[in-house]
Amino acid sequence: MFDLHTHSNFSDGVLPPEKLLEEAKAAGLSLVALTDHDTADGIPCAIRAAEELSQPFIPGIEIEAEYGDELHILGLGVDPFCPELVKLTSLQTQRRIERNDRMIKLLESDGIVLPSFADRQSGSATKADIAAALVEAGRCSTIGEAFSRYLVRGTPYYVSMERPTIRETLDAIRAAGGVAVHAHPMNMREDPYELIKSMRGMGLWGVEAYYSRADEAKTAYFRDIARELGLRPTCGSDFHGPGRRDASLGCAWRNVSELAITEGLLKNMYGISRSHPAGSRRGGIRRAARRVTELEFQLLAERITAELPEDFFKGLNGGVVISDRAKLHKRSRPERPLYILGEYHYGGNEGRYITLYYGSFMRAHGDLKGAEFADELRRVILHEFRHHLETRAGQHDLEYEDEDSLDEYSLAADVAEGRGDDDLR
């Protein structure tokens, strides 16, 4: 029994990747894929858990491509650090942040305030997160009601989001070493037969014929399409965790030979076995997965801040906070992602505090080890404490220096994108 379509709290799921792998182990899954929306950031955590639990695992992603209907494509067996995939997901992160901000402002303009969404918002937060916040705020009783009343096309709060083309999506998955699968085709409003046929010519590998919310007639229809076009039928629950959707891990599984063949092909392609639960042919991913953990990051930050003079902490009533987010700067460019590593907060209701973004560090400096990583973290911590000390003294020199650095970044990004002097004036 396997499940190739699940989500963690790195997108709109509820469970951390480690807990998701524990649940997969408890459910007796012979293979599970993590396929978060437009992000592969949870994969290193999942690989570590898979190896510790001896749970067969394949890294994945779910990308929504531009089309007249809802078109989601799974990438299975992807390298999360592939530059082409990172470029695509960084662009989608920026687009999603902008879309979410616009929807939240529209809701707030009608007096609908969602404080719980601010707590969970990240670059990969989806409309499902907004829906959950609407339920928590008492505006709706279910996620489905939240979507139908507030979040679908035709409602006053709906905001569309630009997406990559089908070709761009399939090319990024292929560049990352993965295979592409048409996710839940039965959810489309129109018959996708011609679309699937067209995508096969662009490199589509499989069709998610066995899906948690598909009846037997639809399953048979898409299974037959897969057979006709020489594509692999796959099986996925679209599991999001407790309280999100009525789907449990492995619930779409059927004990049929074609799914057993699909599982065998994937395990053989990526070297997944009992002795190598996360695959033996993806050494780069496995090495990356053993980078600094969030707990190690927190302990290192505590050790560095303990070395600072006591006077540095005066007025810093909120202390130093660790966030697991990977936070892009609002001026970030997709071709040259600019992550916020640390942030000094003051002037709000929560007082003065410093946030260190573990996710941003992993994206920007995750390949550093030992003293090099510690030096980079120390530099960021001292930078944010300088902001605190200057603010206490009524000075803002570092803020001006930061603005100059951002201007230099923007200029360098323009040059890298090939924009000439006339374009920059």
LINKA-V689972 format. One record per backbone hydrogen bond with DSSP energy under -1.0 kcal/mol. CO is the residue of the C=O (numbers start at 1). NH is the residue of the N-H. E is the energy in kcal/mol with one decimal. If there is no record, write none. Layout:
co->{CO CO}
nh->{NH NH}
e->{E E}
This chain:
co->{1 3 5 5 6 8 8 15 16 17 18 19 20 21 22 23 24 25 31 32 34 36 40 42 43 44 45 46 47 48 49 50 50 56 59 59 61 62 63 71 72 73 74 75 76 79 82 83 84 85 86 87 88 89 90 91 92 93 94 95 96 97 98 99 100 101 102 103 104 105 107 107 108 114 116 117 122 126 127 128 129 130 131 132 133 134 135 142 143 144 145 146 147 147 152 155 164 165 166 167 168 169 170 171 172 173 174 176 179 180 180 181 182 184 185 192 193 194 195 196 197 199 199 200 205 206 207 207 210 211 215 216 217 218 219 220 221 222 223 224 225 226 232 234 235 236 239 240 241 245 248 250 254 256 257 258 259 260 261 262 263 264 265 266 267 276 276 277 282 283 284 285 287 288 293 294 295 296 297 298 299 300 301 302 304 305 309 310 311 313 315 316 319 321 323 325 327 329 338 341 343 345 348 352 353 354 355 356 357 358 359 360 361 365 369 370 371 372 373 374 375 376 377 378 379 380 381 382 383 384 385 386 387 388 389 390 391 396 397 398 399 400 401 402 403 404 405 406 407 408 409 410 411 412 413 414 415 420}
nh->{30 33 238 239 35 11 13 9 20 21 22 23 24 25 26 27 29 28 3 58 60 62 43 46 47 48 49 50 51 52 53 54 55 32 77 78 75 38 73 65 183 63 181 61 179 82 86 87 88 89 90 91 92 93 94 95 96 97 98 99 100 101 102 103 104 105 106 107 108 109 110 112 111 117 120 121 125 130 131 132 133 134 135 136 137 139 138 146 147 148 149 150 151 152 155 158 66 169 170 171 172 173 174 175 176 178 177 79 76 205 206 74 208 187 188 196 197 198 199 200 201 202 204 203 232 182 209 234 236 214 219 220 221 222 223 224 225 226 227 228 229 231 207 210 4 212 7 14 244 247 251 253 256 260 261 262 263 264 265 266 267 268 269 270 272 273 279 57 286 287 288 289 290 291 297 298 299 300 301 302 303 304 305 306 307 308 312 313 314 316 317 319 354 356 358 360 340 332 329 357 355 353 351 318 345 321 343 323 361 362 363 364 365 368 372 374 375 376 377 378 379 380 381 382 383 384 385 386 387 388 389 390 391 392 393 395 394 400 401 402 403 404 405 406 407 408 409 410 411 412 413 414 415 416 417 419 418 424}
e->{-3.2 -2.0 -2.0 -1.4 -2.7 -1.7 -2.6 -2.1 -2.4 -2.3 -1.8 -2.4 -2.2 -2.3 -2.4 -2.0 -2.3 -1.2 -2.1 -2.2 -1.5 -2.5 -1.5 -2.0 -2.8 -2.1 -2.1 -2.7 -2.3 -2.1 -2.4 -1.1 -2.0 -1.1 -2.7 -1.3 -2.9 -3.1 -3.0 -2.2 -2.1 -2.8 -2.5 -1.5 -2.3 -1.8 -2.7 -2.5 -1.8 -2.7 -2.4 -1.8 -2.2 -2.5 -2.0 -2.3 -2.7 -2.3 -2.0 -2.5 -3.1 -2.4 -1.9 -2.2 -2.7 -2.1 -1.9 -2.3 -2.8 -2.0 -1.2 -2.5 -2.1 -1.0 -1.1 -1.8 -1.8 -1.3 -2.8 -2.4 -2.0 -2.1 -2.0 -2.5 -1.9 -2.3 -1.5 -1.8 -2.2 -2.4 -2.3 -2.0 -1.4 -1.1 -2.2 -1.3 -3.3 -2.4 -2.7 -2.6 -2.1 -2.1 -2.4 -2.7 -1.6 -2.6 -1.9 -1.9 -2.8 -2.7 -1.9 -3.2 -2.6 -2.0 -1.6 -3.1 -2.4 -2.3 -2.9 -2.1 -1.1 -1.1 -2.3 -1.3 -2.5 -2.4 -2.3 -2.4 -2.4 -1.8 -2.4 -2.4 -2.0 -2.5 -2.2 -2.1 -1.8 -2.1 -2.1 -2.7 -2.5 -2.6 -2.5 -2.1 -2.5 -1.1 -2.2 -2.4 -1.7 -2.1 -2.1 -1.5 -2.1 -1.5 -2.2 -1.9 -2.5 -2.2 -2.6 -2.3 -2.5 -2.2 -2.8 -2.0 -2.1 -1.8 -2.0 -3.1 -2.0 -2.7 -2.1 -2.3 -1.2 -1.6 -2.4 -2.3 -2.5 -2.4 -2.4 -2.4 -2.1 -2.2 -2.6 -1.8 -1.1 -1.4 -1.4 -1.5 -1.4 -1.9 -1.7 -1.3 -2.5 -2.8 -2.9 -1.4 -3.3 -2.2 -3.1 -2.7 -2.8 -1.7 -1.4 -2.8 -3.1 -3.6 -2.1 -2.8 -2.2 -2.3 -1.7 -2.7 -3.7 -1.9 -1.4 -2.2 -2.6 -1.8 -2.3 -2.7 -2.2 -1.9 -2.5 -2.6 -2.0 -2.3 -2.2 -2.0 -1.6 -1.8 -2.7 -2.7 -2.3 -2.2 -1.4 -3.3 -1.2 -1.6 -2.1 -2.7 -2.0 -2.2 -2.3 -2.2 -2.1 -2.1 -2.2 -2.5 -2.3 -2.6 -2.5 -2.2 -2.3 -2.5 -1.7 -2.5 -1.5 -1.2}
